[in-house]
Amino acid sequence: MKIRYMYQLLASHLGVSILALLLLGLLFVNFVEEFVYQDKVDELTAYGEDILTDLETGSSPASLSPYSEVLRVQNINFSVFDNDGRVLYPEAGSFPNPQLTDEEWSRIQNGELVEETRDAGRFDQTVSLVVLPFFENGDFSGGVLLVSPISSSAEIIAQINQYLLYTALIALAGALLLSYLMSRFHVSRIQRLRSATSSIAEGNYDVDVPSSDFDEIGELASDFQEMAADLKRSNAEIESLENRRRQFIADVSHEMRTPLTTIKGVIGGLESGMIEEEQKEKGLRLINEETKRLIRLVNENLDYERIRSNQLVLQKEQVQLEEVFEIIKEHLITQAEEKQNRIIIEAEPHVTVNADYDRLTQILMNITKNSIQFTEKGTVWLRAREEETETVVEIEDTGEGIDPEKIKTIWRRFYKADISRANVTFGEFGLGLSIVKRLVELHDGTIEVKSEKGRGTIFIVRFPK
């Protein structure tokens, strides 16, 4: 059976309210009864002490008539008895015998006060009873008995209980109203969350759920809002990634088609004898270059997947950067000269870095290739220096530079620097710099780019010592 949450809240609130009112009511009623009856006993005790004072001054029991008149108005009766229990005042027979128990006689003979807030066994009605001992010259001479029916006290208690009942009913009605309002308030907040959840399930991430730090529901709403924003960003990233993936597949297909078409054409020409003998060597060299191009493309994709899935294990050692720079210069000097560029090395022999030699070379080679690729008749500097806690490598060029708004996007896996430039790419189809960044991170390092359009670019790589 389905029970709405609002009714569950109402039931729990009312249950707690009723239980609290019941317990407090019982405690209060008991307290009031004890207070009223004890107050009556204290009143009887005070009158009894006044009577004893008169008796101790030598007054005879017959002189106590004024007390009798005053106390009768207040529905209080008293008697004076001797040490044998005989009533001395009022006249014998006009007041019932006190009928004290042996224990009570023993107590008053020892000078103790006997009190009974509600006594129902000695008289024809329930009364409050007080017995005070009377001593003459240190000897027990009797006592004073005061009684008062509890009916007057019961009437007071009944009236108080009636007021208490009215108060409890008003409080219960107020608790019901407050519980209803609070339940509606909390349920409406939960319903807003439920509505937002349905919107997200339908693919609409533009939800606005009021949040606060007031309680857990407010914190849940805040967390939900953050989750919705994260989902929106993730969805946008997925869509962007999917678009880049499609573009990448299209680019790779195009780039692979070109060398494969070339290879197929040359092989067909060789087979058919259409290529002259003096051109065969050139054709074979072309096949070799196009094959290398395809292998490089495949290897970069394999490298990226190995890095992404954490399958790459680094073999770190102390590597002399000047030596690495010399190797890179030697490999790329021909490419640099074709664009009339100079490669300048600025590194002291003692500058080293703790890194995987092959991967460090891959990082610096890839960045240097890009610098040469976008520099004409300029200079490419390979620098290295040691600082207090890290080794800094800088590769700077005087080339075309990068638009500031595009700097953050060059690390994307499928990013292309400029499609209009004959499909020239940063790091072969946008994979190179993405691999560079992941390799630097695997070395616990950082990489940043500073560039100004038309004035060159500098890549700064920092490796911890």
Disulfide bonds with the S-S distance in Angstrom:
none
